[in-house]
Amino acid sequence: MNNREKIQNKIETGNFMHQNGSVLRTLNIIPDSKCRLSSLEYSFKGIDHYEFMDSIKYLDSSGYVELTDIESSKKIDFKSDRLESTEISLTAKGIKVLRGVITDDCIDV
């Protein structure tokens, strides 16, 4: 990896950490901490779709957010083609990260 690639990697890592923190903070201020995944993405208009999806995948797989099917209210695994029918909510573990009880090197709070 050359110097340019190292710098680019650091920038991308920093953006990822910042986006993860932004998603958690945004969910924290939404009433009931629940919203449609497509609406949440819309609130992050300046972020590339795939970068946003990477953050959601990470936060879901780490247990900081929960994804549910809007119609059935059942917990579901992340699928990028189901943004309109998926609701996202903050979990207790996600709140602990925001409060500093849990630390995660991939989340900038």
C-alpha positions as CSV (number, residue, x, y, z in Angstrom):
1,M,0.0,0.0,0.0
2,N,1.5,3.3,-1.1
3,N,1.3,6.6,0.9
4,R,-1.7,7.9,-1.1
5,E,-3.6,4.7,-0.4
6,K,-2.8,4.9,3.3
7,I,-4.1,8.4,3.5
8,Q,-7.3,7.5,1.6
9,N,-7.8,4.6,3.9
10,K,-7.6,6.8,6.9
11,I,-10.1,9.3,5.5
12,E,-12.5,6.5,4.6
13,T,-12.2,5.0,8.1
14,G,-12.8,8.4,9.7
15,N,-15.9,8.9,7.6
16,F,-17.2,5.5,8.5
17,M,-16.7,6.2,12.2
18,H,-18.4,9.6,11.9
19,Q,-21.3,8.2,9.9
20,N,-21.9,5.4,12.5
21,G,-22.0,8.0,15.3
22,S,-24.3,10.2,13.3
23,V,-26.8,7.4,12.7
24,L,-26.9,6.5,16.4
25,R,-27.3,10.2,17.4
26,T,-30.0,10.8,14.9
27,L,-32.0,7.7,16.1
28,N,-31.6,8.9,19.6
29,I,-33.4,12.2,19.0
30,I,-36.3,10.7,17.0
31,P,-39.5,10.1,19.0
32,D,-39.6,6.4,20.0
33,S,-36.2,6.0,18.3
34,K,-37.9,4.3,15.4
35,C,-38.2,5.3,11.7
36,R,-38.4,3.9,8.2
37,L,-34.9,3.1,7.0
38,S,-35.5,5.0,3.7
39,S,-36.5,8.1,5.7
40,L,-33.3,7.9,7.8
41,E,-31.2,7.6,4.6
42,Y,-33.0,10.6,3.2
43,S,-31.9,12.7,6.2
44,F,-28.3,11.8,5.3
45,K,-28.6,13.2,1.7
46,G,-24.9,14.1,1.5
47,I,-23.7,10.6,2.2
48,D,-23.3,8.1,-0.6
49,H,-26.0,5.3,-0.6
50,Y,-23.4,2.5,-0.3
51,E,-21.5,4.2,2.5
52,F,-24.8,4.7,4.4
53,M,-25.7,1.0,3.8
54,D,-22.2,0.0,5.1
55,S,-22.9,1.9,8.4
56,I,-26.4,0.3,8.8
57,K,-24.9,-3.2,8.2
58,Y,-22.2,-2.6,10.8
59,L,-24.6,-1.1,13.4
60,D,-27.1,-3.9,12.9
61,S,-24.5,-6.7,13.0
62,S,-23.0,-5.2,16.1
63,G,-26.4,-5.0,17.9
64,Y,-26.6,-1.2,18.2
65,V,-29.7,-1.0,16.0
66,E,-32.6,-3.3,15.3
67,L,-34.3,-3.7,12.0
68,T,-37.9,-4.8,11.8
69,D,-40.3,-5.5,9.0
70,I,-42.9,-2.7,9.1
71,E,-45.9,-5.0,8.2
72,S,-45.1,-8.0,10.5
73,S,-43.1,-6.1,13.2
74,K,-40.7,-9.1,13.2
75,K,-36.9,-8.6,13.5
76,I,-35.2,-9.1,10.1
77,D,-31.7,-9.2,8.8
78,F,-30.4,-6.2,6.8
79,K,-31.3,-6.2,3.1
80,S,-30.5,-3.1,1.0
81,D,-33.5,-3.6,-1.3
82,R,-36.0,-3.4,1.6
83,L,-35.5,0.2,2.7
84,E,-39.1,1.2,2.4
85,S,-40.4,-1.8,4.3
86,T,-37.8,-1.8,7.1
87,E,-38.0,0.1,10.3
88,I,-34.8,0.9,12.2
89,S,-34.6,1.5,16.0
90,L,-31.9,2.1,18.6
91,T,-31.2,-0.8,21.0
92,A,-30.2,-0.6,24.6
93,K,-26.6,-1.5,23.5
94,G,-26.7,1.5,21.0
95,I,-27.8,3.8,23.9
96,K,-24.9,2.5,26.0
97,V,-22.5,3.5,23.2
98,L,-24.0,7.0,23.0
99,R,-23.7,7.3,26.8
100,G,-20.0,6.1,26.8
101,V,-20.7,3.0,28.8
102,I,-19.6,0.9,25.8
103,T,-16.8,2.0,23.5
104,D,-16.4,1.0,19.9
105,D,-13.4,2.1,17.7
106,C,-15.7,2.2,14.7
107,I,-18.1,4.7,16.2
108,D,-17.3,8.4,16.8
109,V,-19.8,9.8,19.4
